[in-house]
């Protein structure tokens, strides 16, 4: 009899262990499925909050702001007191010359200068010429200085050089003259605009803009000069 009932006993034990194991697995399954619901409920009740992150060094104030590069800067009293115009106030002519000179458009504040250059742009070169039919380098700088700065200067490049207070290349400012020896001595002159650029009436180009760092002009450059008001005739 013992041998007859032993297999049945083993089957009962195995069935018991299978039932217990199934119950454990079922409980685990319920736990896993219930966990997301608990998390959602915690979020809804505010028990779990997302941390708020702020960018260090940025303060927000009321008032006008300007874009400088990739940085937004609030307008302060120093900027308001400067002569730098807002970019939306700049003309299409300023944008044009800002591209030609590779400069910030807001820095081109002398609108009269660029309007005058635009009037003469691409005018043919003519030695001794003083009109739109043809003009030479010193006549062109004379016109710019007279119409924009109210200065009356000598007629030739050599005489203009003699009237100037000499300025190093690194210290050139907009409105200064730049001189070259394309022949013997001082034989060519232009008006400095900034960022290495100057406007002049070239013998092969007419009225244009060139850069002092160009190979030709760099080799021919003599120096810069600032017209001394006391020696020039102010109109």
Backbone as JSON, one array per atom type, in Angstrom:
{
  "sequence": "XXXXXXXXXXXXXXXXXXXXXXXXXXXXXXXXXXXXXXXXXXXXXXXXXXXXXXXXXXXXXXXXXXXXXXXXXXXXXXXXXXXXXXXXXXXXXXXXXXXXXXXXXXXXXXXXXXXXXXXXXXXXXXXXXXXXXXXXXXXXXXXXXXXXXXXXXXXXXXXXXXXXXXXXXXXXXXXXXXXXXXXXXXXXXXXXXXXXXXXXXXXXXXXXXXXXXXXXXXXXXXXXXXXXXXXXXXX",
  "N": [[0.83, -1.21, 0.0], [1.94, 1.18, 0.68], [3.69, 1.65, -1.36], [1.85, 2.14, -3.39], [0.56, 4.52, -2.81], [2.54, 6.45, -2.7], [3.39, 7.69, -5.18], [1.08, 9.26, -5.7], [1.13, 10.96, -3.54], [3.46, 12.39, -4.04], [2.65, 13.68, -6.33], [0.77, 15.41, -5.29], [2.31, 17.03, -3.69], [3.93, 18.26, -5.6], [1.96, 19.62, -7.03], [1.17, 21.42, -5.09], [3.48, 23.01, -4.76], [3.64, 24.12, -7.3], [1.31, 25.65, -7.35], [1.84, 27.53, -5.31], [4.09, 28.82, -6.38], [2.96, 29.94, -8.71], [1.24, 31.75, -7.56], [3.04, 33.55, -6.41], [4.35, 34.58, -8.67], [2.15, 35.77, -9.92], [1.5, 37.75, -8.08], [3.76, 39.33, -8.27], [3.47, 40.21, -10.86], [1.18, 41.78, -10.66], [2.15, 43.76, -9.03], [4.09, 45.04, -10.64], [2.47, 46.07, -12.69], [0.94, 47.82, -11.28], [2.65, 49.82, -10.45], [3.25, 52.0, -12.34], [0.8, 53.43, -12.25], [0.8, 54.38, -9.66], [2.97, 56.16, -9.79], [2.03, 58.09, -11.66], [-0.11, 59.11, -10.21], [1.26, 60.27, -8.09], [2.61, 62.31, -9.44], [0.44, 63.84, -10.3], [-0.59, 64.73, -7.88], [1.43, 66.29, -7.04], [3.44, 65.37, -5.44], [5.78, 64.51, -6.52], [8.01, 66.58, -8.05], [9.21, 68.38, -10.87], [12.53, 69.5, -11.15], [13.47, 72.94, -11.3], [15.4, 74.67, -13.58], [17.78, 77.25, -14.01], [19.51, 79.63, -16.07], [22.7, 80.55, -15.3], [23.84, 83.84, -14.52], [22.12, 85.4, -16.05], [19.89, 87.96, -16.05], [16.63, 89.23, -15.99], [15.08, 92.14, -16.93], [12.72, 94.8, -17.03], [12.13, 96.77, -19.95], [13.94, 97.96, -22.88], [15.8, 95.78, -25.03], [18.82, 94.8, -26.67], [20.34, 92.96, -29.35], [23.43, 91.52, -29.26], [25.75, 90.0, -31.05], [25.41, 86.73, -30.1], [24.18, 87.27, -27.77], [21.74, 88.59, -25.64], [21.33, 91.81, -24.63], [20.43, 94.12, -22.12], [19.35, 97.47, -22.61], [21.28, 99.95, -21.32], [22.0, 102.95, -19.38], [24.39, 103.94, -20.35], [24.52, 102.98, -22.98], [22.26, 104.23, -23.99], [23.06, 106.83, -23.91], [25.02, 106.94, -25.81], [25.96, 107.48, -29.3], [25.22, 105.47, -30.91], [22.99, 104.1, -33.16], [19.78, 102.4, -33.03], [19.37, 99.19, -34.55], [17.11, 98.96, -36.14], [16.72, 101.5, -36.99], [18.53, 102.03, -38.92], [19.57, 102.79, -42.25], [19.06, 101.48, -45.62], [21.31, 102.08, -47.07], [23.28, 102.22, -45.14], [23.35, 99.54, -44.39], [24.32, 98.45, -46.75], [26.96, 99.52, -46.96], [27.99, 98.61, -44.6], [28.26, 95.91, -45.14], [30.15, 96.03, -47.19], [32.35, 97.03, -45.84], [32.67, 95.24, -43.88], [31.7, 95.65, -41.24], [29.89, 96.45, -38.19], [26.57, 97.45, -38.66], [25.44, 99.37, -37.03], [27.57, 100.92, -36.29], [28.14, 102.65, -38.3], [27.7, 105.65, -38.29], [27.95, 108.09, -39.54], [26.06, 109.18, -41.72], [25.99, 111.05, -43.76], [28.52, 110.93, -44.92], [28.56, 108.41, -46.24], [26.44, 108.71, -47.96], [27.5, 110.64, -49.64], [29.67, 109.27, -50.76], [28.24, 107.36, -52.14], [27.06, 108.93, -54.12], [29.2, 109.45, -55.79], [30.06, 106.96, -56.51], [31.69, 104.6, -58.56], [32.34, 106.49, -60.46], [34.24, 107.48, -63.24], [37.83, 107.54, -63.44], [39.74, 110.42, -63.99], [42.51, 112.2, -64.83], [43.11, 115.24, -63.31], [40.45, 115.78, -63.37], [37.28, 116.92, -62.06], [34.62, 116.4, -61.84], [31.46, 114.59, -62.28], [31.86, 113.42, -64.68], [34.38, 112.57, -64.68], [37.02, 112.12, -62.33], [39.88, 112.82, -60.29], [42.11, 111.38, -57.78], [42.85, 113.2, -55.65], [41.07, 115.29, -56.02], [38.71, 114.01, -55.46], [38.98, 113.31, -52.69], [39.09, 115.9, -51.75], [36.5, 116.84, -52.3], [34.97, 115.15, -50.62], [35.93, 115.89, -48.06], [35.19, 118.55, -48.02], [32.35, 118.57, -48.44], [31.37, 116.84, -46.49], [32.8, 117.24, -44.08], [33.25, 119.92, -44.02], [35.68, 121.1, -44.68], [38.24, 122.8, -46.38], [40.73, 121.9, -48.54], [44.08, 121.47, -49.87], [44.73, 121.01, -53.4], [46.22, 118.9, -54.57], [47.53, 115.53, -54.06], [50.08, 115.47, -52.89], [50.25, 118.01, -51.71], [48.14, 117.88, -49.91], [49.12, 115.94, -48.21], [51.18, 117.34, -47.04], [49.75, 119.15, -45.52], [48.74, 117.65, -43.47], [48.54, 116.29, -40.14], [50.57, 113.76, -39.16], [49.61, 110.32, -38.99], [49.78, 107.14, -37.48], [49.36, 103.9, -38.97], [47.92, 102.1, -37.37], [46.45, 103.81, -35.83], [44.57, 105.09, -37.31], [41.57, 106.89, -38.05], [38.1, 107.14, -38.97], [37.64, 109.32, -41.67], [40.19, 110.29, -41.77], [43.06, 110.83, -43.91], [44.7, 108.75, -46.31], [47.84, 107.91, -47.72], [49.78, 107.19, -50.67], [52.53, 105.87, -52.64], [52.28, 105.58, -55.68], [53.58, 106.3, -57.86], [56.42, 108.28, -58.1], [57.27, 109.47, -54.92], [54.66, 111.07, -52.95], [51.77, 110.21, -54.44], [49.17, 109.38, -54.58], [45.96, 109.41, -52.99], [43.53, 108.67, -50.48], [40.42, 108.37, -48.62], [40.04, 107.37, -45.33], [37.94, 104.82, -43.99], [37.49, 102.93, -42.03], [38.2, 99.83, -40.27], [40.32, 99.03, -41.87], [39.63, 99.74, -44.44], [39.36, 102.01, -47.24], [38.19, 104.76, -49.21], [38.55, 105.79, -52.59], [39.61, 107.34, -55.67], [40.5, 105.35, -58.03], [42.93, 104.84, -60.62], [42.42, 102.77, -62.41], [40.02, 101.76, -61.61], [38.17, 103.71, -61.0], [35.98, 105.55, -58.79], [35.93, 103.88, -55.79], [36.14, 101.31, -53.22], [38.79, 100.16, -51.28], [41.19, 98.01, -49.56], [43.64, 98.46, -47.04], [45.24, 96.31, -46.47], [45.43, 94.83, -48.74], [47.62, 93.4, -51.12], [48.83, 95.1, -53.08], [48.23, 97.77, -52.21], [49.24, 97.71, -49.66], [51.99, 97.55, -50.08], [52.43, 99.98, -51.29], [51.73, 101.88, -49.47], [52.22, 104.88, -47.69], [51.59, 106.44, -45.42], [49.28, 107.71, -42.91], [47.12, 110.57, -42.41], [45.86, 113.4, -40.62], [43.75, 116.05, -41.23], [44.67, 119.2, -40.18], [42.78, 121.48, -38.53], [43.42, 124.15, -38.07], [45.21, 124.76, -40.09], [43.8, 124.36, -42.32], [41.22, 125.63, -44.44], [38.21, 126.4, -43.15], [34.97, 125.98, -44.25]],
  "CA": [[0.0, 0.0, 0.0], [2.84, 2.34, 0.74], [4.21, 1.9, -2.69], [0.75, 2.58, -4.26], [0.18, 5.9, -2.53], [3.69, 7.37, -2.76], [3.33, 8.56, -6.37], [0.02, 10.26, -5.55], [1.63, 11.95, -2.57], [4.42, 13.26, -4.75], [1.9, 14.55, -7.25], [0.12, 16.45, -4.48], [3.35, 17.99, -3.29], [4.3, 19.05, -6.79], [0.86, 20.53, -7.31], [1.21, 22.48, -4.08], [4.59, 23.93, -5.08], [3.28, 24.85, -8.52], [0.3, 26.63, -6.97], [2.52, 28.61, -4.56], [4.93, 29.56, -7.33], [2.06, 30.73, -9.56], [0.75, 32.87, -6.76], [4.13, 34.53, -6.26], [4.52, 35.25, -9.96], [0.97, 36.6, -10.14], [1.62, 38.93, -7.21], [4.79, 40.19, -8.86], [2.89, 40.82, -12.05], [0.28, 42.85, -10.22], [2.97, 44.85, -8.49], [4.7, 45.75, -11.76], [1.44, 46.8, -13.41], [0.38, 48.87, -10.44], [3.64, 50.86, -10.17], [3.05, 53.23, -13.14], [-0.35, 54.16, -11.76], [1.22, 55.09, -8.45], [3.81, 57.28, -10.21], [1.17, 59.11, -12.26], [-0.88, 59.73, -9.14], [2.17, 61.13, -7.36], [2.84, 63.5, -10.26], [-0.78, 64.65, -10.29], [-0.79, 65.34, -6.56], [2.53, 67.19, -6.78], [4.41, 64.81, -4.52], [7.03, 64.47, -7.27], [8.06, 67.81, -8.85], [10.39, 68.54, -11.71], [13.4, 70.58, -10.68], [13.53, 74.08, -12.2], [16.78, 75.05, -13.85], [17.94, 78.61, -14.52], [20.83, 79.88, -16.64], [23.44, 81.46, -14.44], [24.35, 85.07, -15.1], [21.12, 86.1, -16.86], [18.85, 88.64, -15.3], [15.61, 89.8, -16.87], [14.56, 93.4, -16.44], [11.81, 95.45, -17.97], [12.8, 97.78, -20.77], [14.36, 97.54, -24.21], [17.02, 94.98, -25.09], [19.41, 94.73, -28.0], [21.05, 91.72, -29.61], [24.84, 91.72, -29.57], [26.22, 88.65, -31.33], [24.41, 85.76, -29.68], [23.82, 87.63, -26.41], [20.75, 89.64, -25.5], [21.81, 92.75, -23.63], [19.5, 95.2, -21.85], [19.85, 98.81, -22.89], [21.55, 100.69, -20.09], [22.13, 104.39, -19.57], [25.58, 104.21, -21.17], [24.16, 102.75, -24.38], [21.29, 105.24, -24.4], [23.75, 108.11, -24.06], [25.91, 106.89, -26.96], [25.38, 107.88, -30.58], [24.94, 104.27, -31.7], [21.55, 103.97, -33.42], [19.2, 101.06, -33.0], [19.53, 98.6, -35.88], [15.92, 99.19, -36.96], [16.75, 102.87, -37.48], [19.58, 102.14, -39.93], [19.07, 102.83, -43.62], [19.57, 100.45, -46.53], [22.65, 102.49, -47.46], [24.18, 101.8, -44.06], [23.5, 98.1, -44.49], [25.16, 98.18, -47.92], [28.36, 99.81, -46.67], [28.41, 97.73, -43.5], [28.71, 94.68, -45.79], [31.38, 96.32, -47.94], [33.44, 97.31, -44.9], [32.7, 94.17, -42.88], [31.54, 96.32, -39.97], [28.54, 96.46, -37.65], [25.81, 98.52, -39.29], [25.18, 100.44, -36.05], [28.76, 101.75, -36.12], [28.24, 103.6, -39.42], [26.82, 106.73, -37.85], [28.09, 109.27, -40.4], [25.26, 108.89, -42.92], [26.33, 112.01, -44.82], [29.72, 110.45, -45.6], [28.25, 107.31, -47.14], [25.59, 109.27, -49.02], [28.39, 111.33, -50.57], [30.4, 108.22, -51.49], [27.28, 106.75, -53.06], [26.87, 109.86, -55.24], [30.36, 109.38, -56.67], [30.45, 105.57, -56.7], [31.99, 104.13, -59.92], [32.7, 107.59, -61.36], [35.51, 107.19, -63.9], [39.0, 108.34, -63.08], [40.28, 111.32, -65.02], [43.54, 113.05, -64.24], [42.74, 116.65, -63.34], [38.99, 115.9, -63.4], [36.63, 117.32, -60.81], [33.17, 116.27, -61.99], [30.95, 113.23, -62.44], [32.38, 112.89, -65.95], [35.7, 112.02, -64.37], [37.62, 112.8, -61.18], [41.1, 112.17, -59.84], [42.1, 110.99, -56.36], [42.89, 114.33, -54.72], [39.82, 116.04, -56.16], [37.69, 113.22, -54.77], [39.12, 113.52, -51.24], [38.75, 117.31, -51.49], [35.04, 116.93, -52.29], [34.47, 114.5, -49.41], [36.27, 116.69, -46.9], [34.43, 119.8, -48.07], [30.9, 118.36, -48.32], [31.02, 116.08, -45.28], [33.46, 117.77, -42.88], [33.34, 121.38, -44.1], [37.08, 121.5, -44.74], [38.79, 123.1, -47.69], [42.12, 121.46, -48.5], [44.85, 121.66, -51.09], [44.2, 120.29, -54.55], [46.97, 117.71, -54.96], [47.82, 114.56, -53.0], [51.31, 115.87, -52.2], [49.96, 119.18, -50.89], [47.29, 117.41, -48.81], [50.01, 115.25, -47.27], [51.93, 118.37, -46.32], [48.84, 119.82, -44.59], [48.25, 116.71, -42.47], [49.26, 115.8, -38.98], [50.79, 112.36, -39.53], [48.93, 109.34, -38.14], [50.2, 105.77, -37.73], [48.33, 103.04, -39.57], [47.09, 101.51, -36.32], [45.67, 104.86, -35.16], [43.69, 105.76, -38.28], [40.16, 107.03, -37.73], [37.27, 107.48, -40.12], [37.8, 110.71, -42.06], [41.62, 110.56, -41.99], [43.54, 110.58, -45.27], [45.76, 107.74, -46.46], [48.66, 108.31, -48.85], [50.51, 106.1, -51.33], [53.48, 106.25, -53.7], [52.04, 104.76, -56.87], [54.67, 106.74, -58.75], [57.47, 108.77, -57.22], [56.78, 110.32, -53.84], [53.22, 110.98, -52.67], [51.1, 110.35, -55.73], [47.78, 108.91, -54.5], [45.35, 109.68, -51.69], [42.16, 108.2, -50.27], [39.82, 108.72, -47.33], [39.9, 106.17, -44.5], [36.56, 104.56, -43.57], [37.46, 102.05, -40.87], [38.44, 98.4, -40.45], [41.31, 98.84, -42.93], [39.09, 100.13, -45.74], [39.38, 103.42, -47.62], [37.57, 105.06, -50.5], [39.47, 106.57, -53.42], [39.4, 107.3, -57.11], [41.63, 104.62, -58.6], [43.12, 105.09, -62.05], [41.86, 101.66, -63.19], [38.72, 101.34, -61.07], [37.28, 104.82, -60.7], [35.68, 105.68, -57.36], [35.68, 102.56, -55.23], [36.63, 101.07, -51.87], [39.86, 99.15, -51.22], [41.66, 97.73, -48.21], [45.07, 98.71, -46.86], [45.95, 95.04, -46.38], [45.62, 94.25, -50.07], [49.06, 93.36, -51.41], [49.28, 96.29, -53.82], [48.15, 98.98, -51.39], [50.13, 97.55, -48.51], [53.34, 97.87, -50.52], [52.51, 101.37, -51.72], [51.27, 102.76, -48.39], [53.2, 105.78, -47.09], [51.15, 106.77, -44.08], [47.99, 108.38, -42.78], [47.19, 111.95, -41.96], [44.63, 114.06, -40.18], [43.77, 117.46, -41.6], [44.69, 120.1, -39.03], [41.78, 122.53, -38.81], [44.04, 125.48, -38.04], [45.91, 125.01, -41.35], [42.85, 124.22, -43.42], [40.2, 126.66, -44.5], [36.9, 125.85, -42.81], [33.92, 126.69, -45.0]],
  "C": [[0.87, 1.26, 0.0], [3.37, 2.69, -0.64], [3.11, 2.44, -3.61], [0.46, 4.06, -4.05], [1.33, 6.9, -2.64], [3.66, 8.24, -4.01], [2.25, 9.63, -6.26], [0.44, 11.36, -4.59], [2.6, 12.92, -3.23], [3.69, 14.2, -5.69], [1.25, 15.69, -6.48], [1.13, 17.51, -4.06], [3.75, 18.88, -4.46], [3.22, 20.06, -7.14], [0.84, 21.69, -6.36], [2.29, 23.52, -4.41], [4.29, 24.76, -6.33], [2.28, 25.94, -8.21], [0.92, 27.81, -6.24], [3.34, 29.48, -5.49], [4.09, 30.44, -8.23], [1.54, 31.94, -8.83], [1.79, 33.95, -6.6], [4.32, 35.31, -7.54], [3.37, 36.18, -10.25], [1.05, 37.87, -9.33], [2.64, 39.9, -7.77], [4.26, 40.92, -10.07], [1.98, 41.96, -11.68], [1.06, 44.04, -9.71], [3.56, 45.69, -9.62], [3.67, 46.59, -12.49], [0.91, 47.96, -12.59], [1.32, 50.04, -10.27], [3.46, 52.12, -11.02], [1.87, 54.05, -12.66], [-0.02, 54.97, -10.52], [2.05, 56.31, -8.82], [2.99, 58.41, -10.8], [0.38, 59.83, -11.19], [0.0, 60.68, -8.34], [2.46, 62.41, -8.13], [1.65, 64.42, -10.22], [-0.99, 65.36, -8.96], [0.35, 66.27, -6.19], [3.56, 66.65, -5.83], [5.77, 64.62, -5.17], [7.03, 65.67, -8.2], [9.33, 67.84, -9.66], [11.23, 69.7, -11.16], [13.47, 71.67, -11.72], [14.98, 74.51, -12.34], [16.82, 76.45, -14.45], [19.36, 78.76, -15.06], [21.53, 80.91, -15.78], [23.86, 82.71, -15.2], [23.37, 85.84, -15.94], [20.07, 86.68, -15.94], [17.89, 89.28, -16.28], [15.05, 91.05, -16.21], [13.58, 93.95, -17.47], [12.57, 96.5, -18.75], [13.23, 97.17, -22.09], [15.64, 96.74, -24.13], [17.52, 94.97, -26.51], [20.16, 93.43, -28.12], [22.47, 92.05, -30.01], [25.48, 90.36, -29.77], [25.14, 87.65, -31.01], [23.9, 86.07, -28.29], [22.79, 88.73, -26.41], [21.17, 90.54, -24.35], [20.75, 93.82, -23.38], [20.14, 96.54, -22.15], [20.05, 99.53, -21.56], [21.75, 102.17, -20.4], [23.32, 104.74, -20.44], [25.26, 104.05, -22.64], [23.18, 103.8, -24.87], [21.97, 106.57, -24.67], [24.67, 108.12, -25.26], [25.17, 107.29, -28.23], [25.03, 106.68, -31.44], [23.44, 104.1, -31.9], [21.07, 102.54, -33.26], [19.22, 100.51, -34.42], [18.31, 98.85, -36.76], [15.86, 100.6, -37.51], [17.78, 103.07, -38.59], [18.97, 102.04, -41.33], [19.65, 101.69, -44.45], [20.99, 100.78, -46.98], [23.67, 102.09, -46.4], [24.41, 100.3, -44.09], [24.44, 97.74, -45.65], [26.64, 98.38, -47.57], [28.88, 99.02, -45.47], [28.92, 96.4, -44.07], [30.03, 94.9, -46.52], [32.58, 96.48, -47.02], [33.59, 96.22, -43.85], [32.64, 94.74, -41.47], [30.1, 96.21, -39.49], [27.79, 97.66, -38.21], [25.58, 99.68, -38.33], [26.37, 101.38, -35.9], [28.92, 102.79, -37.24], [27.3, 104.77, -39.17], [26.89, 107.97, -38.75], [27.38, 109.02, -41.74], [25.65, 109.8, -44.08], [27.55, 111.54, -45.62], [29.37, 109.38, -46.63], [27.26, 107.73, -48.24], [26.45, 109.95, -50.07], [29.2, 110.33, -51.4], [29.49, 107.59, -52.54], [27.05, 107.62, -54.29], [27.99, 109.7, -56.28], [30.75, 107.96, -57.06], [30.58, 105.21, -58.19], [32.22, 105.26, -60.92], [34.08, 107.3, -61.96], [36.63, 108.09, -63.41], [39.41, 109.19, -64.29], [41.29, 112.25, -64.35], [43.16, 114.52, -64.43], [41.23, 116.86, -63.33], [38.4, 116.23, -62.03], [35.11, 117.13, -60.86], [32.78, 114.8, -62.13], [31.38, 112.61, -63.78], [33.73, 112.23, -65.75], [36.35, 112.82, -63.26], [38.91, 112.07, -60.8], [41.09, 112.03, -58.31], [42.03, 112.17, -55.4], [41.65, 115.21, -54.83], [38.7, 115.33, -55.41], [37.78, 113.4, -53.26], [38.78, 114.95, -50.86], [37.24, 117.49, -51.39], [34.47, 116.32, -51.01], [34.73, 115.35, -48.17], [35.45, 117.98, -46.85], [32.96, 119.56, -47.77], [30.49, 117.66, -47.03], [31.56, 116.74, -44.02], [33.61, 119.29, -42.9], [34.75, 121.9, -44.14], [37.51, 121.74, -46.18], [40.28, 122.8, -47.65], [42.78, 121.7, -49.84], [44.37, 120.71, -52.18], [44.93, 118.99, -54.84], [47.24, 116.8, -53.76], [49.05, 114.98, -52.2], [51.05, 117.05, -51.27], [49.06, 118.79, -49.7], [48.13, 116.7, -47.76], [50.77, 116.26, -46.42], [51.06, 119.08, -45.28], [48.46, 118.96, -43.39], [49.17, 116.58, -41.26], [49.36, 114.29, -39.17], [50.19, 111.41, -38.48], [49.43, 107.94, -38.5], [49.03, 104.94, -38.25], [47.38, 102.49, -38.52], [46.17, 102.52, -35.65], [44.72, 105.59, -36.11], [42.24, 105.75, -37.81], [39.4, 107.4, -38.99], [37.39, 108.98, -40.41], [39.25, 111.12, -42.24], [41.96, 110.27, -43.45], [44.62, 109.51, -45.25], [46.5, 108.02, -47.76], [49.53, 107.16, -49.35], [51.5, 106.67, -52.34], [53.3, 105.3, -54.88], [53.02, 105.13, -57.98], [55.81, 107.16, -57.84], [56.87, 109.69, -56.16], [55.3, 110.08, -53.57], [52.46, 111.24, -53.95], [49.65, 109.88, -55.71], [47.26, 109.1, -53.08], [43.94, 109.11, -51.66], [41.68, 108.62, -48.9], [39.54, 107.44, -46.55], [38.48, 106.06, -43.96], [36.45, 103.71, -42.3], [37.71, 100.6, -41.24], [39.39, 98.11, -41.61], [40.86, 99.31, -44.3], [39.19, 101.64, -45.97], [38.71, 103.58, -48.98], [38.5, 105.99, -51.28], [39.05, 106.49, -54.87], [40.62, 106.64, -57.73], [41.71, 104.81, -60.11], [42.51, 104.0, -62.92], [40.46, 101.25, -62.75], [37.7, 102.47, -60.97], [37.03, 104.87, -59.2], [35.24, 104.34, -56.81], [36.14, 102.51, -53.78], [37.67, 99.95, -51.93], [40.29, 98.97, -49.77], [43.17, 97.89, -48.14], [45.88, 97.41, -46.81], [46.07, 94.32, -47.71], [47.09, 94.41, -50.46], [49.55, 94.64, -52.08], [49.33, 97.52, -52.92], [49.04, 98.89, -50.17], [51.56, 97.92, -48.87], [53.51, 99.36, -50.84], [52.18, 102.37, -50.6], [52.44, 103.56, -47.81], [52.84, 106.07, -45.64], [49.79, 107.44, -44.1], [48.17, 109.8, -42.29], [45.83, 112.5, -41.58], [44.76, 115.55, -40.53], [43.7, 118.33, -40.34], [43.82, 121.3, -39.34], [42.42, 123.91, -38.89], [44.75, 125.81, -39.34], [45.0, 124.87, -42.55], [41.82, 125.34, -43.34], [38.84, 126.02, -44.24], [35.83, 126.65, -43.5], [32.81, 127.13, -44.07]]
}
